[in-house]
């Protein structure tokens, strides 16, 4: 068995916060210098800007995403087009087509099935996996379809052409094998051997780029609600983050590797630190957190990530297996397990599966959630039997843009109240990283008053008014903490929507809360 480098995709020098600040700048007169950092760029045009397609195609652009209206073209062409498209109002966003680079750890060893120590550690041998069910899509390097694990494997779907020619391109085959290597008497067995496995090669030319990741996320979500796993990372991308939000909005669960920089201060890892992404760290055979595994508040669960026997392309060695290390190999174990649990419990939605995997994890170390292990070690039998958590409605809804129709999502999120429905009540949850803010749309009729009340489980939840109808006024009513009341009064002759938010303070401890939100409409006094 040959030595091959294990990999997780690490952050670039820029932090997510800095990149978000830059991305928030107006398109004009934003500097075009960032487009010089890569030879290829991404442009996102606005809805209804179909007339610019000929211009883009004439410039050599290729469509990356129909849903997000994202195009890929040379940076030189992008620098020429951006000012004109921005001034015409046709351009929504532009950025470099970021490169994702591999890095990680390796150990040598024998590829024997009895040495798959991690299967019993997560409870995969204590229950019988189901047949094919919820799809699990790996967006990675290509899959070696000639490998003995995959040459005759049923329910294996490639969403684009697969390539394993580069020296770093063993990674996708390894990830796929940990998800669903079949129980066929050959090599290893994946966590969910009969999974409906889908593969997207995000490095068709040997380099992982944001454009291919965006396209892969869109292709995976077109299979219907399922699990999307990302053992990759890099500098923040506004468009990649939007693609993740679209996947969640369409009902999918997104899983990501936490990163391998634990010995270097655990810098924030993208996309693992995004809201609604199930972030996975690594453990060893003794259930100790791996030294390389990133720590932080974004961490949700841990899973085995050291001395992991996985399949690699046969071109990397005659036996086609290697022992690998990294959170890259923890994430697909969790992704496969989540698809297993979801297949057995198809009545759950993605928010419930997300919470079920976290809450059923076996606590490690100090009681409760912590930065090193999150909620604990993946526990499949516990997830299969634990009572279903409540649904978290209207997700994702972290911003007005996510909720308002014809903005980020075509339909936005449903309004809580409408002209003929003046009352609403819901139960929801917040998490300091995974779901820090919930935004809701509320109809405020003409000459009326709308009262919004939030009753949270902790004093760390704030009720805020983000947008109010023209001419409306708002005030807070003194109520016993932690309850908060907000009244929006509309004295005008026309109604309009208000946008209200329940926000978990960043310093909240513990970092999660539940709340009950009530909306009632009455005539203005």
Beta strands, then each sheet from edge to edge (+ up, - down):
strand 1: 8-9
strand 2: 40-45
strand 3: 62-65
strand 4: 70-74
strand 5: 91-96
strand 6: 99-100
strand 7: 102-103
strand 8: 105-106
strand 9: 135-140
strand 10: 156-158
strand 11: 196-201
strand 12: 208-209
strand 13: 227-230
strand 14: 253-257
strand 15: 277-283
strand 16: 301-304
strand 17: 308-311
strand 18: 321-325
strand 19: 423-431
strand 20: 437-444
strand 21: 448-456
strand 22: 461-467
strand 23: 472-477
strand 24: 484-490
strand 25: 496-504
strand 26: 512-523
sheet 1: 1+ 7-
sheet 2: 3+ 4- 2+ 5-
sheet 3: 6+ 12-
sheet 4: 8+ 18- 17+
sheet 5: 10+ 11+ 9+ 13+ 14+ 15+ 16+
sheet 6: 19+ 26- 21+ 24- 23+
sheet 7: 20+ 25- 22+
end
